[in-house]
Amino acid sequence: MKASVDISEDKVIIVKQGELITIDKPASGFGENVITWSNGEIQGDRVSYTNKR
């Protein structure tokens, strides 16, 4: 199975069980994405953001 991905924009993409999942960017533009693994499989993700003033 093959998929085509647009590489013109910065983003994080997870491939899980043959499906492409795009992870949201931090809303403020500053922050982090954390992927949680268990037994070699992705269990979830967390997006947090930082307010810059």
BABAZA-765469 format. One record per residue: x, y, z of N, C-alpha, C, O in turn; residue in three letters. Coordinates in pm, 1 decimal, padded with zeros to 6 digits, always signed. Layout:
N
<node n_px="X" n_py="Y" n_pz="Z" ca_px="X" ca_py="Y" ca_pz="Z" c_px="X" c_py="Y" c_pz="Z" o_px="X" o_py="Y" o_pz="Z" code="ALA"/>
...
END
This chain:
53
<node n_px="+00084.2" n_py="-00116.9" n_pz="+00000.0" ca_px="+00000.0" ca_py="+00000.0" ca_pz="+00000.0" c_px="+00089.7" c_py="+00124.5" c_pz="+00000.0" o_px="+00189.0" o_py="+00128.9" o_pz="+00072.7" code="MET"/>
<node n_px="+00056.0" n_py="+00224.5" n_pz="-00080.1" ca_px="+00132.2" ca_py="+00348.5" ca_pz="-00086.2" c_px="+00038.7" c_py="+00466.8" c_pz="-00066.4" o_px="-00080.1" o_py="+00460.9" o_pz="-00098.3" code="LYS"/>
<node n_px="+00095.8" n_py="+00575.2" n_pz="-00012.4" ca_px="+00020.0" ca_py="+00698.6" ca_pz="+00006.7" c_px="+00107.1" c_py="+00814.0" c_pz="-00040.1" o_px="+00229.8" o_py="+00805.1" o_pz="-00038.3" code="ALA"/>
<node n_px="+00044.1" n_py="+00920.4" n_pz="-00081.2" ca_px="+00113.6" ca_py="+01041.1" ca_pz="-00122.7" c_px="+00096.3" c_py="+01146.7" c_pz="-00014.5" o_px="-00013.7" o_py="+01167.1" o_pz="+00036.7" code="SER"/>
<node n_px="+00206.4" n_py="+01214.0" n_pz="+00020.0" ca_px="+00204.5" ca_py="+01313.9" ca_pz="+00126.0" c_px="+00254.9" c_py="+01446.3" c_pz="+00070.7" o_px="+00358.3" o_py="+01450.5" o_pz="+00004.1" code="VAL"/>
<node n_px="+00182.5" n_py="+01554.3" n_pz="+00097.8" ca_px="+00223.8" ca_py="+01688.7" ca_pz="+00058.2" c_px="+00332.8" c_py="+01734.8" c_pz="+00154.2" o_px="+00308.4" o_py="+01747.5" o_pz="+00274.2" code="ASP"/>
<node n_px="+00452.6" n_py="+01760.0" n_pz="+00102.6" ca_px="+00563.9" ca_py="+01798.8" ca_pz="+00189.4" c_px="+00591.1" c_py="+01948.6" c_pz="+00187.5" o_px="+00697.8" o_py="+01992.5" o_pz="+00230.3" code="ILE"/>
<node n_px="+00496.3" n_py="+02027.4" n_pz="+00138.5" ca_px="+00516.2" ca_py="+02172.0" ca_pz="+00131.8" c_px="+00485.8" c_py="+02242.9" c_pz="+00264.7" o_px="+00513.4" o_py="+02362.1" o_pz="+00278.1" code="SER"/>
<node n_px="+00429.7" n_py="+02171.7" n_pz="+00362.2" ca_px="+00394.7" ca_py="+02231.5" ca_pz="+00491.5" c_px="+00457.6" c_py="+02149.0" c_pz="+00603.4" o_px="+00460.7" o_py="+02026.2" o_pz="+00596.1" code="GLU"/>
<node n_px="+00508.1" n_py="+02217.0" n_pz="+00708.0" ca_px="+00562.5" ca_py="+02146.4" ca_pz="+00823.8" c_px="+00448.0" c_py="+02080.7" c_pz="+00898.8" o_px="+00348.3" o_py="+02145.8" o_pz="+00929.9" code="ASP"/>
<node n_px="+00461.7" n_py="+01950.8" n_pz="+00928.2" ca_px="+00359.5" ca_py="+01879.2" ca_pz="+01004.1" c_px="+00414.7" c_py="+01746.3" c_pz="+01051.7" o_px="+00518.2" o_py="+01700.0" o_pz="+01003.9" code="LYS"/>
<node n_px="+00345.4" n_py="+01685.8" n_pz="+01145.5" ca_px="+00379.5" ca_py="+01553.5" ca_pz="+01195.7" c_px="+00271.9" c_py="+01458.3" c_pz="+01147.7" o_px="+00152.6" o_py="+01484.0" o_pz="+01163.7" code="VAL"/>
<node n_px="+00315.5" n_py="+01347.6" n_pz="+01088.4" ca_px="+00221.5" ca_py="+01246.8" ca_pz="+01038.9" c_px="+00258.7" c_py="+01113.1" c_pz="+01101.4" o_px="+00375.2" o_py="+01073.3" o_pz="+01099.6" code="ILE"/>
<node n_px="+00160.1" n_py="+01044.2" n_pz="+01156.3" ca_px="+00177.6" ca_py="+00911.5" ca_pz="+01213.2" c_px="+00116.1" c_py="+00811.3" c_pz="+01116.1" o_px="+00008.5" o_py="+00834.3" o_pz="+01060.8" code="ILE"/>
<node n_px="+00185.5" n_py="+00700.9" n_pz="+01096.5" ca_px="+00127.7" ca_py="+00589.8" ca_pz="+01021.1" c_px="+00093.1" c_py="+00483.0" c_pz="+01123.6" o_px="+00182.0" o_py="+00426.0" o_pz="+01187.0" code="VAL"/>
<node n_px="-00036.1" n_py="+00455.8" n_pz="+01139.9" ca_px="-00081.6" ca_py="+00356.3" ca_pz="+01236.5" c_px="-00176.9" c_py="+00260.7" c_pz="+01167.3" o_px="-00282.6" o_py="+00300.8" o_pz="+01118.6" code="LYS"/>
<node n_px="-00138.8" n_py="+00135.3" n_pz="+01163.5" ca_px="-00219.0" ca_py="+00029.9" ca_pz="+01101.4" c_px="-00258.8" c_py="+00067.3" c_pz="+00958.8" o_px="-00372.7" o_py="+00045.8" o_pz="+00917.3" code="GLN"/>
<node n_px="-00162.2" n_py="+00124.2" n_pz="+00883.8" ca_px="-00184.9" ca_py="+00157.1" ca_pz="+00744.7" c_px="-00260.4" c_py="+00286.7" c_pz="+00720.0" o_px="-00288.8" o_py="+00320.1" o_pz="+00605.0" code="GLY"/>
<node n_px="-00293.2" n_py="+00359.4" n_pz="+00824.0" ca_px="-00368.2" ca_py="+00484.5" ca_pz="+00810.7" c_px="-00278.7" c_py="+00602.8" c_pz="+00845.4" o_px="-00202.7" o_py="+00596.6" o_pz="+00942.1" code="GLU"/>
<node n_px="-00286.8" n_py="+00711.0" n_pz="+00767.1" ca_px="-00211.4" ca_py="+00832.9" ca_pz="+00796.2" c_px="-00291.7" c_py="+00921.5" c_pz="+00890.3" o_px="-00408.6" o_py="+00950.7" o_pz="+00865.1" code="LEU"/>
<node n_px="-00228.5" n_py="+00963.7" n_pz="+00998.2" ca_px="-00292.8" ca_py="+01050.7" ca_pz="+01096.7" c_px="-00207.2" c_py="+01175.6" c_pz="+01110.2" o_px="-00089.6" o_py="+01165.8" o_pz="+01145.4" code="ILE"/>
<node n_px="-00263.8" n_py="+01293.1" n_pz="+01082.9" ca_px="-00192.2" ca_py="+01419.3" ca_pz="+01096.1" c_px="-00214.2" c_py="+01474.0" c_pz="+01236.5" o_px="-00327.6" o_py="+01484.1" o_pz="+01283.2" code="THR"/>
<node n_px="-00104.8" n_py="+01509.2" n_pz="+01303.2" ca_px="-00111.2" ca_py="+01562.7" ca_pz="+01439.1" c_px="-00125.3" c_py="+01714.4" c_pz="+01431.5" o_px="-00055.1" o_py="+01780.0" o_pz="+01354.5" code="ILE"/>
<node n_px="-00216.0" n_py="+01769.7" n_pz="+01511.4" ca_px="-00239.4" ca_py="+01914.0" ca_pz="+01513.6" c_px="-00116.2" c_py="+01989.2" c_pz="+01562.1" o_px="-00041.4" o_py="+01940.7" o_pz="+01646.9" code="ASP"/>
<node n_px="-00096.4" n_py="+02108.5" n_pz="+01506.8" ca_px="+00009.2" ca_py="+02197.8" ca_pz="+01553.7" c_px="-00039.9" c_py="+02267.5" c_pz="+01680.6" o_px="-00160.5" o_py="+02283.4" o_pz="+01699.6" code="LYS"/>
<node n_px="+00053.0" n_py="+02309.6" n_pz="+01768.0" ca_px="+00011.4" ca_py="+02390.3" ca_pz="+01882.7" c_px="-00057.6" c_py="+02518.2" c_pz="+01833.2" o_px="-00006.2" o_py="+02585.1" o_pz="+01743.6" code="PRO"/>
<node n_px="-00170.5" n_py="+02551.6" n_pz="+01889.6" ca_px="-00252.8" ca_py="+02663.3" ca_pz="+01843.5" c_px="-00178.6" c_py="+02797.4" c_pz="+01847.2" o_px="-00200.9" o_py="+02882.5" o_pz="+01761.1" code="ALA"/>
<node n_px="-00091.2" n_py="+02816.6" n_pz="+01945.4" ca_px="-00020.5" ca_py="+02944.0" ca_pz="+01957.6" c_px="+00100.3" c_py="+02952.3" c_pz="+01864.7" o_px="+00159.3" o_py="+03059.2" o_pz="+01848.6" code="SER"/>
<node n_px="+00137.0" n_py="+02839.7" n_pz="+01803.7" ca_px="+00256.8" ca_py="+02836.9" ca_pz="+01720.8" c_px="+00381.3" c_py="+02796.5" c_pz="+01797.9" o_px="+00485.7" o_py="+02771.7" o_pz="+01737.6" code="GLY"/>
<node n_px="+00372.1" n_py="+02789.4" n_pz="+01930.4" ca_px="+00482.1" ca_py="+02748.5" ca_pz="+02016.8" c_px="+00432.1" c_py="+02637.1" c_pz="+02107.1" o_px="+00326.3" o_py="+02650.9" o_pz="+02168.4" code="PHE"/>
<node n_px="+00505.9" n_py="+02526.8" n_pz="+02116.8" ca_px="+00463.8" ca_py="+02418.9" ca_pz="+02204.0" c_px="+00531.2" c_py="+02289.1" c_pz="+02168.1" o_px="+00641.5" o_py="+02287.7" o_pz="+02113.6" code="GLY"/>
<node n_px="+00463.2" n_py="+02178.2" n_pz="+02199.5" ca_px="+00522.1" ca_py="+02047.9" ca_pz="+02172.6" c_px="+00415.7" c_py="+01943.2" c_pz="+02144.6" o_px="+00300.8" o_py="+01955.0" o_pz="+02187.3" code="GLU"/>
<node n_px="+00457.3" n_py="+01840.6" n_pz="+02071.8" ca_px="+00375.1" ca_py="+01723.7" ca_pz="+02045.7" c_px="+00444.5" c_py="+01605.0" c_pz="+02111.9" o_px="+00564.6" o_py="+01585.6" o_pz="+02093.1" code="ASN"/>
<node n_px="+00371.1" n_py="+01526.0" n_pz="+02188.5" ca_px="+00427.1" ca_py="+01409.6" ca_pz="+02256.1" c_px="+00348.8" c_py="+01286.9" c_pz="+02209.7" o_px="+00226.0" o_py="+01284.4" o_pz="+02216.9" code="VAL"/>
<node n_px="+00421.1" n_py="+01185.2" n_pz="+02162.1" ca_px="+00360.1" ca_py="+01060.2" ca_pz="+02117.8" c_px="+00385.2" c_py="+00956.2" c_pz="+02226.4" o_px="+00498.9" o_py="+00940.4" o_pz="+02270.8" code="ILE"/>
<node n_px="+00281.7" n_py="+00885.3" n_pz="+02269.8" ca_px="+00293.0" ca_py="+00783.6" ca_pz="+02373.3" c_px="+00293.4" c_py="+00645.3" c_pz="+02309.4" o_px="+00205.8" o_py="+00611.9" o_pz="+02229.7" code="THR"/>
<node n_px="+00394.1" n_py="+00565.3" n_pz="+02345.8" ca_px="+00409.2" ca_py="+00429.8" ca_pz="+02293.2" c_px="+00389.7" c_py="+00328.0" c_pz="+02405.3" o_px="+00422.7" o_py="+00355.1" o_pz="+02520.8" code="TRP"/>
<node n_px="+00335.7" n_py="+00210.4" n_pz="+02370.9" ca_px="+00323.7" ca_py="+00099.3" ca_pz="+02464.2" c_px="+00336.1" c_py="-00030.6" c_pz="+02385.5" o_px="+00262.4" o_py="-00053.2" o_pz="+02289.5" code="SER"/>
<node n_px="+00428.7" n_py="-00114.9" n_pz="+02426.1" ca_px="+00452.8" ca_py="-00243.0" ca_pz="+02357.4" c_px="+00476.9" c_py="-00224.9" c_pz="+02208.5" o_px="+00430.2" o_py="-00305.2" o_pz="+02127.7" code="ASN"/>
<node n_px="+00549.9" n_py="-00119.5" n_pz="+02171.3" ca_px="+00584.1" ca_py="-00096.8" ca_pz="+02032.2" c_px="+00473.3" c_py="-00040.4" c_pz="+01946.3" o_px="+00488.0" o_py="-00033.4" o_pz="+01824.3" code="GLY"/>
<node n_px="+00362.5" n_py="+00000.2" n_pz="+02006.5" ca_px="+00250.5" ca_py="+00057.8" ca_pz="+01931.6" c_px="+00216.9" c_py="+00196.7" c_pz="+01984.8" o_px="+00230.7" o_py="+00223.4" o_pz="+02104.2" code="GLU"/>
<node n_px="+00172.7" n_py="+00284.8" n_pz="+01895.3" ca_px="+00131.5" ca_py="+00418.4" ca_pz="+01935.8" c_px="-00001.6" c_py="+00409.7" c_pz="+02009.0" o_px="-00098.7" o_py="+00353.7" o_pz="+01958.1" code="ILE"/>
<node n_px="-00004.4" n_py="+00466.2" n_pz="+02129.6" ca_px="-00126.2" ca_py="+00462.4" ca_pz="+02210.3" c_px="-00200.5" c_py="+00595.2" c_pz="+02208.4" o_px="-00321.9" o_py="+00598.0" o_pz="+02228.8" code="GLN"/>
<node n_px="-00129.4" n_py="+00706.0" n_pz="+02184.0" ca_px="-00196.3" ca_py="+00835.9" ca_pz="+02182.8" c_px="-00096.3" c_py="+00947.2" c_pz="+02161.1" o_px="+00024.2" o_py="+00924.6" o_pz="+02149.6" code="GLY"/>
<node n_px="-00149.5" n_py="+01068.2" n_pz="+02155.8" ca_px="-00063.2" ca_py="+01185.0" ca_pz="+02139.6" c_px="-00118.9" c_py="+01300.1" c_pz="+02222.0" o_px="-00237.4" o_py="+01304.5" o_pz="+02255.1" code="ASP"/>
<node n_px="-00029.0" n_py="+01393.4" n_pz="+02254.3" ca_px="-00068.7" ca_py="+01510.1" ca_pz="+02332.7" c_px="-00006.5" c_py="+01633.7" c_pz="+02267.6" o_px="+00111.5" o_py="+01633.4" o_pz="+02232.5" code="ARG"/>
<node n_px="-00085.4" n_py="+01737.3" n_pz="+02252.1" ca_px="-00037.0" ca_py="+01864.5" ca_pz="+02199.7" c_px="-00050.0" c_py="+01966.8" c_pz="+02311.5" o_px="-00157.8" o_py="+01984.6" o_pz="+02368.2" code="VAL"/>
<node n_px="+00060.6" n_py="+02034.0" n_pz="+02343.0" ca_px="+00055.1" ca_py="+02141.5" ca_pz="+02442.0" c_px="+00113.5" c_py="+02266.5" c_pz="+02377.6" o_px="+00190.3" o_py="+02257.5" o_pz="+02281.8" code="SER"/>
<node n_px="+00077.3" n_py="+02382.0" n_pz="+02429.7" ca_px="+00123.9" ca_py="+02505.7" ca_pz="+02370.6" c_px="+00174.9" c_py="+02601.4" c_pz="+02476.9" o_px="+00144.5" o_py="+02587.5" o_pz="+02595.4" code="TYR"/>
<node n_px="+00252.9" n_py="+02698.6" n_pz="+02432.3" ca_px="+00310.7" ca_py="+02800.3" ca_pz="+02518.4" c_px="+00267.0" c_py="+02936.5" c_pz="+02465.2" o_px="+00274.4" o_py="+02961.9" o_pz="+02345.0" code="THR"/>
<node n_px="+00222.2" n_py="+03022.5" n_pz="+02553.5" ca_px="+00188.0" ca_py="+03159.0" ca_pz="+02513.4" c_px="+00313.3" c_py="+03245.2" c_pz="+02524.4" o_px="+00373.0" o_py="+03256.2" o_pz="+02631.5" code="ASN"/>
<node n_px="+00352.2" n_py="+03305.7" n_pz="+02413.4" ca_px="+00467.1" ca_py="+03397.4" ca_pz="+02412.1" c_px="+00413.9" c_py="+03538.9" c_pz="+02424.4" o_px="+00319.2" o_py="+03576.0" o_pz="+02355.1" code="LYS"/>
<node n_px="+00473.4" n_py="+03617.4" n_pz="+02511.1" ca_px="+00426.8" ca_py="+03755.4" ca_pz="+02532.2" c_px="+00538.1" c_py="+03852.2" c_pz="+02510.8" o_px="+00518.2" o_py="+03972.9" o_pz="+02523.9" code="ARG"/>
END
